[in-house]
Amino acid sequence: QVQLVESGGGVVQPGRSLRLSCAASGFTFSNNGMHWVRQAPGKGLEWVAVIWYDGGQKYYADSVKGRFTISRDNSNNMLYLQMNSLRDEDTAVYYCARIYGTRPDYWGQGTLVTVSS
Amino acid sequence: DIQMTQSPSSLSASVGDTVTITCQASQDISNYLNWFQQKPGKAPKLLIYDASNLQPGVPSRFSGSGSGTDFTFTINSLQPEDFATYYCQQYDHLPALTFGGGTKVEIK
């Protein structure tokens, strides 16, 4: 069965960096694009970034453009989100989600990032 | 950017009720709309894709309709496990996703 497991969250000071990982299993990872979506505490869902199945295309929300980098390692079934210059407003649960067709059909359980001094 | 206006933001209902949630897009998105359910502390779960198609494994009491700018999500015969927050999400302007603000369905 499809499984996505995020890791790498934690407490970090403003301006510092953090790298999130998403381990995929139960499907052919290299066939699917992947999203990162986040949710601030008590708030709604916000799309962060997407990467094509082969890593050839990457797109970002304006709120993270220039600070976050999405990448993937298809040989190890891993998705990453490198987050630099973190701000208070980046505090959120970060989810990875598989793209099937055009829809994000499976999501991980999320990893919490807290940006605080 | 496309804006998604979801209403109501919350509602109270009883087991067995029919619940309807609407989502309005700021411009025509054809049928490029999905609906998700999210329970506290859990990941969103895809229920409806392409406005009206039931995701495999999702009970048939959930349904969706609409096209263009106006969409409706319905739960028939609300069950105890359906109390959750529901989100619409458009993908007309890929690759970005845009979500509605969410509707919290609470027990009356």
Interface residues (C-beta under 8 A of the other chain):
Chain A: H35 V37 G44 L45 E46 W47 V50 Q57 Y59 A61 Y95 G101 T102 R103 P104 D105 Y106 W107 G108 Q109 G110
Chain B: Y32 N34 F36 Q38 K42 A43 P44 K45 L46 Y49 D50 Q55 Y87 Q89 Y91 L94 P95 A96 L97 T98 F99 G100 G101 G102
